[in-house]
Amino acid sequence: MLLVLVLLGLVALHWSRQRPSVPAAGVLAPAAPIQDDIANGTVLQRGDVSLLTRAHFELTARVLSREDYRFDAGASLAPVDLALGWGPMSDSAVLAKISISQSHRFYYWRVEEFPIPQRDIEISSANMHMIPADDAVRRALERVQPGQVIHLQGFLVDASRPDGWRWHTSMTREDTGNGACELVFVEDIGTVSR
């Protein structure tokens, strides 16, 4: 009986994190992310993981989807991925015509008919691996839900371990496919009232 209650609790927690809020139509996050590249980055340590800062990074974006990770190689470092949209990809009228999902550290979208040009979808949204800077940021990330508009600040980073494991960030919003995700060291995150 206890096992059933624990499983029901985990299902309820997962559902509450995935339950989308539905903002009104209109662009809610008009600006693209702000990135200021760093020529000679600083190395931050997180246990046995070294993080090399590559750029200061800031954005206001709509959460299109979220996926939590507990068991893959990066889970202890980046426990959540957020698929984020800005510009036309923050508009409920556009998003109503796009099916969005996440799996295995990728963000996927599908349309029956394009509500906006394909390239606008590609350059106005991204999957981002979130590395919380501290416990307060970790708790804030745990509360983020699809549909919310969030603002975050931190760094794009490359991660490595002494055993040879590497995880590189994308440095542009222009790319797609494998390697196109941002690895974000999040120093501050909050919701934006709209």
C-alpha positions as CSV (number, residue, x, y, z in Angstrom):
1,M,0.0,0.0,0.0
2,L,2.8,2.4,0.8
3,L,4.4,1.8,-2.6
4,V,1.1,2.7,-4.3
5,L,0.9,5.9,-2.3
6,V,4.5,6.8,-3.2
7,L,3.9,6.1,-6.9
8,L,0.7,8.2,-6.8
9,G,2.6,11.0,-5.2
10,L,5.3,10.9,-7.8
11,V,2.7,10.9,-10.6
12,A,0.9,13.9,-9.0
13,L,4.2,15.8,-8.7
14,H,5.1,15.1,-12.3
15,W,1.7,16.2,-13.5
16,S,1.8,19.4,-11.4
17,R,5.1,20.3,-13.0
18,Q,3.8,19.6,-16.5
19,R,0.4,21.3,-16.1
20,P,0.6,24.3,-18.5
21,S,-0.7,27.7,-17.8
22,V,-2.4,29.3,-20.8
23,P,-1.7,33.0,-21.4
24,A,-3.7,35.1,-23.8
25,A,-2.8,35.4,-27.5
26,G,0.0,37.8,-28.4
27,V,3.8,37.9,-28.2
28,L,4.7,37.7,-24.5
29,A,8.5,37.7,-24.8
30,P,9.4,39.9,-27.8
31,A,13.2,40.0,-27.5
32,A,15.7,37.4,-28.5
33,P,18.2,36.2,-25.8
34,I,21.0,38.6,-24.9
35,Q,24.5,37.0,-25.1
36,D,27.8,38.7,-24.4
37,D,30.6,36.3,-25.4
38,I,33.6,36.0,-23.0
39,A,37.1,35.8,-24.5
40,N,38.8,34.1,-21.5
41,G,36.2,32.4,-19.4
42,T,36.3,31.5,-15.7
43,V,36.3,27.9,-14.5
44,L,33.6,27.1,-12.0
45,Q,33.7,23.8,-10.0
46,R,30.6,21.7,-9.3
47,G,32.0,18.6,-7.6
48,D,34.1,16.8,-10.2
49,V,32.6,18.9,-13.0
50,S,34.5,21.9,-14.4
51,L,32.3,24.6,-16.0
52,L,34.0,27.0,-18.4
53,T,32.0,30.2,-18.8
54,R,31.6,31.1,-22.5
55,A,29.1,34.0,-22.4
56,H,27.0,36.1,-20.1
57,F,23.4,35.1,-21.0
58,E,20.0,36.6,-20.3
59,L,16.6,36.0,-21.6
60,T,12.9,36.4,-21.1
61,A,11.0,33.6,-22.7
62,R,7.9,31.5,-22.5
63,V,8.2,27.9,-21.2
64,L,7.1,25.6,-24.0
65,S,7.8,22.4,-22.2
66,R,10.0,21.1,-19.4
67,E,11.6,17.7,-18.8
68,D,13.2,16.5,-15.6
69,Y,16.2,14.2,-15.6
70,R,17.4,11.9,-12.8
71,F,19.4,9.1,-14.3
72,D,21.4,10.3,-17.4
73,A,25.1,11.4,-17.3
74,G,24.2,15.0,-16.9
75,A,21.3,14.7,-14.4
76,S,23.3,15.6,-11.3
77,L,24.5,18.8,-13.0
78,A,21.5,19.8,-15.1
79,P,18.4,18.2,-13.6
80,V,15.9,20.0,-15.9
81,D,15.7,21.0,-19.5
82,L,13.4,23.9,-20.5
83,A,12.2,24.3,-24.1
84,L,11.8,28.1,-24.4
85,G,10.3,30.4,-26.9
86,W,10.5,34.1,-27.6
87,G,9.2,36.4,-30.3
88,P,6.5,34.5,-32.3
89,M,7.2,31.3,-30.3
90,S,5.8,33.0,-27.2
91,D,2.4,33.7,-28.8
92,S,-0.4,31.4,-27.7
93,A,-2.1,31.7,-31.1
94,V,1.0,30.3,-32.8
95,L,1.7,27.7,-30.2
96,A,-1.9,26.4,-30.5
97,K,-0.9,25.0,-33.9
98,I,2.4,23.4,-32.9
99,S,2.8,20.1,-31.0
100,I,5.8,20.3,-28.6
101,S,7.6,17.5,-26.7
102,Q,10.9,16.8,-25.1
103,S,12.9,13.5,-24.7
104,H,16.5,12.4,-24.2
105,R,17.7,16.0,-23.9
106,F,16.1,17.1,-27.2
107,Y,13.1,19.4,-27.9
108,Y,10.8,18.3,-30.7
109,W,8.0,20.2,-32.5
110,R,5.5,19.1,-35.1
111,V,2.9,20.9,-37.2
112,E,0.2,19.9,-39.7
113,E,0.4,23.4,-41.2
114,F,3.0,26.1,-40.4
115,P,1.5,29.0,-38.5
116,I,4.7,30.9,-39.1
117,P,7.7,30.1,-41.3
118,Q,9.8,27.0,-40.2
119,R,12.9,29.1,-39.8
120,D,11.1,31.4,-37.4
121,I,10.2,28.4,-35.2
122,E,13.9,27.3,-35.3
123,I,15.4,30.6,-34.4
124,S,12.8,31.7,-31.9
125,S,12.9,28.6,-29.6
126,A,15.5,26.3,-28.1
127,N,16.0,23.5,-25.7
128,M,18.2,24.6,-22.7
129,H,19.9,22.4,-20.1
130,M,19.6,24.2,-16.8
131,I,22.4,24.1,-14.2
132,P,21.3,25.7,-11.0
133,A,23.9,28.0,-9.3
134,D,22.6,27.2,-5.8
135,D,19.7,25.6,-3.9
136,A,17.5,28.7,-4.2
137,V,17.8,28.6,-8.0
138,R,17.2,24.8,-8.0
139,R,13.9,25.3,-6.0
140,A,12.9,28.1,-8.4
141,L,13.5,25.8,-11.4
142,E,11.4,23.1,-9.7
143,R,8.4,25.5,-9.7
144,V,8.7,26.5,-13.4
145,Q,5.7,25.3,-15.5
146,P,4.9,25.2,-19.2
147,G,3.1,28.4,-20.3
148,Q,4.8,30.7,-17.8
149,V,7.0,33.5,-19.0
150,I,10.3,33.5,-17.1
151,H,13.4,35.7,-17.0
152,L,16.8,34.2,-16.3
153,Q,20.4,35.3,-16.1
154,G,23.6,33.4,-15.9
155,F,26.3,32.0,-18.2
156,L,26.5,29.7,-21.2
157,V,29.1,27.1,-20.2
158,D,31.0,24.1,-21.4
159,A,31.2,21.2,-18.9
160,S,33.9,18.5,-18.4
161,R,35.0,15.8,-16.0
162,P,38.5,14.4,-15.5
163,D,37.3,11.0,-17.0
164,G,36.9,12.7,-20.4
165,W,33.2,13.4,-20.3
166,R,32.3,16.6,-22.1
167,W,29.2,18.7,-22.7
168,H,29.3,21.8,-24.9
169,T,26.9,24.6,-25.1
170,S,25.6,26.1,-28.3
171,M,26.8,29.6,-28.8
172,T,24.0,30.7,-31.3
173,R,20.3,30.5,-31.6
174,E,20.7,29.9,-35.4
175,D,21.5,26.2,-35.1
176,T,19.3,23.0,-35.0
177,G,19.8,19.4,-34.2
178,N,22.5,17.6,-32.2
179,G,24.7,20.2,-30.3
180,A,22.2,23.0,-30.7
181,C,21.1,23.1,-27.1
182,E,22.4,25.7,-24.6
183,L,24.0,24.6,-21.4
184,V,23.0,27.4,-19.0
185,F,24.5,28.1,-15.5
186,V,21.5,29.8,-14.0
187,E,22.3,32.5,-11.4
188,D,18.8,34.0,-11.2
189,I,15.4,33.0,-12.5
190,G,11.9,34.2,-11.9
191,T,8.4,34.5,-13.5
192,V,7.3,37.6,-15.4
193,S,3.8,38.9,-14.8
194,R,1.9,39.4,-18.1
